[in-house]
């Protein structure tokens, strides 16, 4: 293995200066569950490594009406967070289902996002919740919806010199909920063959005021099922309306056959999981 230069800056400013200096020749290290594995297997050996563990990017807090989550927040922390369980349940559920406990104790939300897997558990959940992310560089910051961050499997729009520093989510309010579900080849500790997340807001009469539906592992990037959402807005959240929306979601995905499952199976799962998360987020239970 070649020699690798290692940096452990004390401040965000120092980290951004190093990223700006080394550009594409430096890799960010947080929990290391992907980078260290790739280095050990010699899939990817960077010239330089930037560890962000001293930058204070591990936090979950409610501030100015938004949930702010540091990019270095670990899955274990997110899954156990009472704030997320109460106000962003889909994310707490997804973080608690990712891999095994030893991995969750190291893996970070920012790392999961930047890995850009179409099957990413927390990616799907956060898109369903309507998350936005903050990308910082020595030139300033930019904020974009999480769903706009991905350009293909393992590919993102992050620029050389940029660092993902924070995730922001509007907390669920009265008559509003969220849910995440996945299906894998085993009951636990498995990559999603398909996953789904939803956020549903109802008025006092049970009419759908707003809704978001995300499907993962069914296209080159996670999918936001906007046509399915449109079928529900302004209508009573009935089992029949949910079934129609779930059926519409199938038309918005582009699944493939791979070692985890067939395209046909993913289409069937999309209809089932979409209905389940919509029902759960809308407080109707999970029959079907």
N, C-alpha and C positions, 0 to 999 in steps of 0.2 A: 504494500500500500504506500502511496506517495505521502510526503510530508504535507500536513495541513496546518495552516496558521489559524489560531484560535483567539477570539476576542470575547471579553466579558465586560462590556461597558457598564459604568455605574449610573449613567443618566440616558434619557431618551435622546437628548441632543447629541451625545457622543455616538450613540448607536446609529442615528440618522446620518451623521457625518461619515461613518465607516461604510454604511450602505451606499452613500453617494460616491465614495471613493472607489469602491470595488465593484459596484454594479452587478452584472450577472455572474461575477466570479466569487460571490459570497452567498452562503446559504444560512438561513435563520434556523437556530436551534431553540426549541421550547421544551416540550416533553421528550422529544427524540424518538417517539415510537415508530416513525416512518424513516427519518433521516439516518438514525443509527443502524436500523435494520438494513437500509440500502447500502450504507458504507460497509457493514460487515459482510454483506453478500457481494460487494463490489459492483453493485448496480449503478451507484452514483457516489463519486468521491469528489467533493468540492475542493477548490483551492483554499478557501477561507470559510470559517464558521463563526457566526455571531450568536452568542448565547444571550437571550433576553430575560433571563431569570432574575436579574437585579434591577429591572426597570419599573417595578411596581405595577405591572400589568395584570395582576391577579386580584380581581375584585368583582363583586356584584352589589349594586346599590341603586336605590330609587332616588332620582334627582331631577328636579324641574319637569316632573310629569313623565319621565322616561326611565326605563330600566337600562342602566349602563353596565356593561360587562367587559372587563379587561380581556384582551385577546389571549393572555397566558393563563386564564382561569381553567382549572382542570375539570375534566368530566365528572370526577368524583364530587367535587365541590358544587358543580352545577346541578347534578342529580339530587343532592341533599339540600339544596337551597330552599328555604321556606318561601322566600320571595318569588322564586321561579315556580315552585309548586302551586302557589296561590294565584300568581298574576301572569305566568307564561308556562302553563302546565305542559304544553307540547314539548318544550325544550327540556324541562326536567325529566320527562318520560324518555325522550330520546337519549339524553346523556346517561341515564341509568341503564339503558339497554346496549350501550356500545361496548363490544368486546368483553374482556374479562376484568374483574376487579383490579388486578395488578396494572393492566393497561389504563384503566380509567383513572388510576392514581397518578399517572404521568401525562397522558394525552390531554391536549388543550383544545379549547373551542377554536382558537385562531388557527391552530395546526390542522384541525379537521377541515376548516374552510379552505385553507390554502392548498391542501392536498387535492381538492376539487374532484373528489370521486362522485360520479353520478348517483352512487348508492349511499353517500354520507348520511349517517343518522341525524346528526344535529343540523346539517345543512338543510335537509328537507323540513325539519321542524321549524327552523328559523325563517325559512322562506314562507312557510305557512303562517307564521306569526307576523310577517311583514317587517322583518329586521332590516336595518341599514348598518353599514360598516364605515369605519373611519380609516382612511389610508393616509399616513403621514410621511413626509419626506423633509429634507432640509429646505425645500422651497415652499412648504406649507402643507395644508391638509385638504383632502377632498372626501366628500361623503356620497355614497351611492347605495341604492337598494341592493341587498344581497343577491337577488335574482339576476342582476345585471353584471355580477362579478365573474361569471363563468363563461368561457368561450368554447369549451370542449372538454372531453375526459382528461383530467389532470392539467387543464389549461385555464388561466385566468387573465384578467385585464390589468393585473398589478404591474407597475412599471419598475424598471431598475431604479434602486434608491428608495423605494417605498416600503413601508412596514405597516401591516395591519395592526392597529393598536386597540380598537374598541368596537364592540357590537352594541347597537341601541335598539330597544324594543319598546313599543308602547304597551303598557300593562293592560290586561283585560279588565273591563269594568263591569258594571251591573248588567245582568242579562247577557253576558258575553263569556265565552269559554274557548278552549283550544284542546286539541288532542293529537297524539302521534301513535301510529301503529306500524309494525313491520312484519314481514314473513320471510323466514330464512330456511335453509335446508335442515337446520336443527332447531330445537326449542330455545336454545340460548347460545351466546358466544359465537355469533355467526354474522356474515355479511348479508345485507338485505337482498333477497331476490327481488323484492319490491317494498317500498315504504310510502307512507302517505301522512300528511298533516293537514289540519284544518283549523280555522279560526272563524267563529260564528258569533254575530251580534244580533240579538232579537229585541223587538220593542215589547211593551207590556202585553200586547195582544198575540205575541208569538209570530209576528211577521219578521222576516229576515231583513234587517237593516243593512248589514254588510257581511261579507264572507270572503275568505281566502282558502284556496285548496291547492296543495302542492303534492306532486308525485315524484318519487325518486326511483332510480334504477330502471327507468323506462324510456330513456332517450340519452343523447350524448351529454346533456346537462340536466339538472333537476328541472321539472316542468311546473309552471304555474298554470292551472287549468282555468283560464279566464272565461272560456265559453260555458263551462259548467257553473262557474260562479254567477255568471249573468242570468242563468236560468232560475237561480234562487233569490236574487235580490228583489225585494218588494213583494215576495210571496210568503204565504204561511209555510213554516218549516214542517211539512208533513212527510210521512214515509214515502208517499208517492212522488213528492217533489224531489226528495233526496235520491230516490231510485233513478229518476230522470236525469238528474245532475251527474250521478255516478256513471250512467251510461254515456252521457256526453263527454265525460272526462276521457273515456277510452279513445275517442276520436282525436284527442289532443296529444297523445303520446306516440313515440316512435321506437318501440322495443325491438330488441334483437335476440337471436338465439346465442347463448353462451354456456359456459360450464355450470352456471348457477341455475339456469332455467331457460325455457323457450319463450319466444315472443308471444305465442298463443297463451301460455300460462300467465305471462305478465299482463296480458289484456284482461284475462279473467280476474286476476288479483286486483287490478286497478279498480274494477267495478265494485268488488267486495270491500276493499280497504277504504276507498273513497266514501262509500256509504257509511262504513263504521266510524270513521273519524268525523264526518259531518254530523252523524247522530250523537256521538259522544260530546263533541264541542257544543252542539245545540241542546244538550241536556235531555236527549231522548233515549238514552241507553244504547246498547250495541247489538240488538237482535239482528240476525242475518249474517 
